[in-house]
Amino acid sequence: MKKRLLGLLVSVAALSLLVGCGSKGESEKAGGKGKETTISYALWDKEQQVVYKEIAKKFEEENPDIKIKFEITPWAQYWTKLETAITGNNAPDVFWMNTPYAQDYIDSGILAPLDDVKFDEDKFADQYLTAYSKDGSLYGIPKDFDSHALYYNKKLFDEAGVEYPNEDWTWDRWKEAAEKLTNKDKKVYGMSTPVTWQGGYYELIYSNGGSPFSEDGTKSGFDKPETIEALEFYHSFSEEGFAPPVDEQAETNIYEMLLAEKVAMGVAGSYGVPTVFADEYGLENIDIAPIPKGKTRAVTSNPLAHVMSSKTKHPEAAKKWIEYLSSKEAMEMAGESGLVLPVYDGSEGGWVKAYPNQNLQVFVDAKEYAVPLPNYKNSMSAISLEQDIFNDAWSGKLTIEEACKQVAEKANAQLSK
């Protein structure tokens, strides 16, 4: 198990894609009365840490015998540190998990089942609960979700005389707008098309009726016509000169390019909202629309979840903390921060109202047609193969069809392990 987990986490490090050191014991309360249980809680977002410390404060007021110890590690180091803690039998009691790695952690016996944790299950989208389930047991309770949409720069649209995108846009209309918005003299491009899976070409694959993996996750879907067609359309913005050169997009993210008036449109996630709209220029000039519909309407979504270590010495206290984190009260507190899009149905209002002049409801509505990120056995190892191959396609060394078939062949080898 440890060898397989190590392999998984090496792949995670390669992708630059959750931390912590250990479960603490019980300590005597002042005056020698009773015992106080400390639960270690690991996460990777320092901004969200502020929100969850407020939530922990309320929890501790209601549960004075339990204290929450925060352990924060940046995203890039989170998995490596988590692996070290797990292999040293010193894993955090409760920690963040995301969809792509859930099944590997469940299969490895690292996560404890949470079937007896009480929460309003009917307020959580079925597809998000399924992402953290196996053999009838639930191993993670979703805390928030992301979804994807089309960010666009209204100022650039106005200058080019192009109508703002809306839910009626087709792929053809999308391409026409990108051409009109491209101004080579001003070095402005109509669309951003980085070689990125989540928030990139995966959105189009699902919208075109394709899938990166077979339904059971044992085969790649990159050799299927619907998937190849979606990649060809996504790449065509670059091929026809309506998107920045691939090296520029690798160096600068979509949010920076939108704010700097380098691109007029780009697919990106709800997780970028605090970045874009914390900026005065962004508040005035950037807005959101649904991703233009292909054969169907679909976006990827990655619900993060709270999970519990199977090795925790304090399972009851840890479950009580997860139960509170999954409550409507805690979810609303998280949403009101404007940093977290809570998964609890009906608690998203605070997040939407944090930026009332932007159409953030698009991200919430996307939950109806969202597809959770792939989380099959070894799927992350397969995904890690895509970047270099598609870079060769973007640079002209391979056709998109050749690249897709190479991805499928190499991914199938990983998925068969």
VENLINMO-V537839 format. One line per field, one symbol per residue. burial: b if it has 24 or more other C-alpha atoms within 12 Angstrom, else e. Layout:
# VENLINMO-V537839
burial: ???
This chain:
# VENLINMO-V537839
burial: eeeebbebbbbbbebebbbbbbbbeeeeeeeeeeebbbbbbbbbbeebbebbbebbbebbeeeebbbbbbbbbbbebbbbbbbebbbeebbbbbbbbbbbbbbbbbbbebbbbbbebebebebbbbbbbbbbbbeeebbbbbbbbbbbbbbbbbbbbeeeebebbbeeeebeebbebbbbbbbeeeebbbbbbbbbbbbbbbbbbbbbbbbbbeeebbbbbbbbebbbbbbbbbbbbbbebbbbbbeebeeebbbbbbbbbbbbbbbbbbbbbbbbbeeeebbebbbbbbbbbbeebbbbbbbbbbbbbbbbbbbbbbbbbbbbbbbbbbbbbbbbbbbbbbbbbbbbbbbbebbeebbbbbbbbbbebbbbbbbbbbbbbbbbbbbebbbbbbeeeebbbebbbbbbebbbebbee
